[in-house]
Amino acid sequence: MTAPVNLRSTEDYRKMDAAHHWHPFTDTAELNAKGARVFTGAEGVWLRDSEGNRILDGMAGLWCVAVGYGRPEIVEAVTRQLQDLPYYNTFFQCTHPSAAEFAEAVTAVAPAHLNRVFFTNSGSESNDTVFRLARVYWDCMDKPSKKQFIARRNGYHGSTVVGASFGGMSAMHGQSDLPIEGIHHIGQPYWFGEGRETGMTPDEFGRARARELEDKIREVGADNIAAFIAEPIQGAGGVVIPPASYWPEISRICRKHDILLVADEVICGFGRTGNWFGSDTFGIEPDLMSIAKGMTSGYVPMGGVMISDRVADVVIAKAGEFYHGYTYSGHPAACAAGLANLRIMQEEKLVERVRDDIGPYMQAKWASLGDHPLIGEARMTGLIGAAELVRRKEPIERFPDAGTTGTLCRNLSVENGLVMRAVGDTMVIAPPLVISREECDELVARARKTFDRLADHLTREGAL
Ligand SMILES: *Cc1c(COP(=O)(O)O)cnc(C)c1O
């Protein structure tokens, strides 16, 4: 790790930041009262802040740094690309070697029926592309009435107008009057949060939630619906791992009613669930697939939409020009980063490692947290997991004012040298795929210590 290059003090950075930097998903008044944490470096799974603290990144940045920090292979590939061709567009019948090579490489690891990729710069943009492409597809099919979408409550699909509308986050909808017209939401297959008390088994609950899709299709009319979009595992919603019954039923319903199935693989893609894509893990055959985060491990921003032959063949034959694209679609530096990232994943067999080795190892360790008095459930697939904070275990009782305890727990965790994220009172984890066994042990030990400290804190406050 090279020495930190702190030209100014932490306090200086906080002041500049507070005065001029408006942060995403942040209560600015609250942040400015406190001051931002300043990160200055990282290596492997470890972050370093401006005060010299070493923090284990249990979240791979924002779910994206699959191959870990400080990989010279990516830095060198991007540097070389910037020297050769820093920018050229992919409009107007132009391409460049990195875009062509990355398109081939990324479709080679995708499910067999997805043979084309449309490059974007983020997950949100990918979902905007999905919205437009799905509509164009149905126009080409001479079914122009099929223009509406079904998504899920508590799903996350990004923060642009379409992304936030596909998403089922009520707080986001509350600001700026979303969703836009023609986007409907059904319930999520969240067993611990919503299924436990129904008297159904997890599989019965999974099927019941899937059948809400069929109810919604009947209500809106299959002739009016373009697509259903969902994450294989909901990430930002709190790592909601669906019961095994859920995806087969969803797939059946989409086929039966001739609705496109869109898998938002922005988090699940690129090995997170122990296969290249969450669709492989759950046996989903998506017509369109949004990708981003793990695609470049976050070294350079990039996203994409993977397009099935079913959709591509029709649109290519019938639509003429697709009037859609981004100035930086297929950016050379992003493609170079993506190619180097993919090569690392293949050479180090990271996906197989998550499936057969480090994934099962970490899952067992993580599950052991389930014996903690504050943890009602500890679940994990591949290397994406959650732990549910509860006030009492038998019978399960959650904390009042969901989110207060989770936020406290998150802050204690960072103080304790581990980045965990809180979604309400659900603690979530998604470490880089290169994490070692020793680092898994350390992560789980720090999580346990955090839960112990949380218990002490809550006991002192009389909240337990
Ligand atoms: C993060 C995320 C997005 C949005 O990606 P951005 O790059 O932040 O626009 C979309 N879908 C899912 C499932 C995500 O997790």
Ligand as a Chemical Component Dictionary entry (heavy atoms), coordinates in Angstrom:
data_LIG
# 
_chem_comp.id                   LIG 
_chem_comp.type                 NON-POLYMER 
_chem_comp.pdbx_formal_charge   0 
_chem_comp.three_letter_code    LIG 
# 
loop_
_chem_comp_atom.comp_id 
_chem_comp_atom.atom_id 
_chem_comp_atom.alt_atom_id 
_chem_comp_atom.type_symbol 
_chem_comp_atom.charge 
_chem_comp_atom.model_Cartn_x 
_chem_comp_atom.model_Cartn_y 
_chem_comp_atom.model_Cartn_z 
_chem_comp_atom.pdbx_ordinal 
LIG C1 C1 C 0 -27.166 -0.242 -7.740  1  
LIG C2 C2 C 0 -28.286 -0.823 -8.500  2  
LIG C3 C3 C 0 -28.828 -0.170 -9.612  3  
LIG C4 C4 C 0 -28.408 1.214  -10.005 4  
LIG O1 O1 O 0 -27.097 1.272  -10.435 5  
LIG P1 P1 P 0 -26.366 2.703  -10.518 6  
LIG O2 O2 O 0 -25.062 2.353  -11.141 7  
LIG O3 O3 O 0 -26.250 3.212  -9.116  8  
LIG O4 O4 O 0 -27.197 3.567  -11.361 9  
LIG C5 C5 C 0 -29.801 -0.810 -10.340 10 
LIG N1 N1 N 0 -30.232 -2.036 -10.000 11 
LIG C6 C6 C 0 -29.744 -2.695 -8.940  12 
LIG C7 C7 C 0 -30.242 -4.064 -8.634  13 
LIG C8 C8 C 0 -28.782 -2.101 -8.133  14 
LIG O5 O5 O 0 -28.324 -2.721 -7.062  15 
# 
loop_
_chem_comp_bond.comp_id 
_chem_comp_bond.atom_id_1 
_chem_comp_bond.atom_id_2 
_chem_comp_bond.value_order 
_chem_comp_bond.pdbx_ordinal 
LIG C1 C2 SING 1  
LIG C2 C3 SING 2  
LIG C2 C8 DOUB 3  
LIG C3 C4 SING 4  
LIG C3 C5 DOUB 5  
LIG C4 O1 SING 6  
LIG O1 P1 SING 7  
LIG P1 O2 DOUB 8  
LIG P1 O3 SING 9  
LIG P1 O4 SING 10 
LIG C5 N1 SING 11 
LIG N1 C6 DOUB 12 
LIG C6 C7 SING 13 
LIG C6 C8 SING 14 
LIG C8 O5 SING 15 
# 
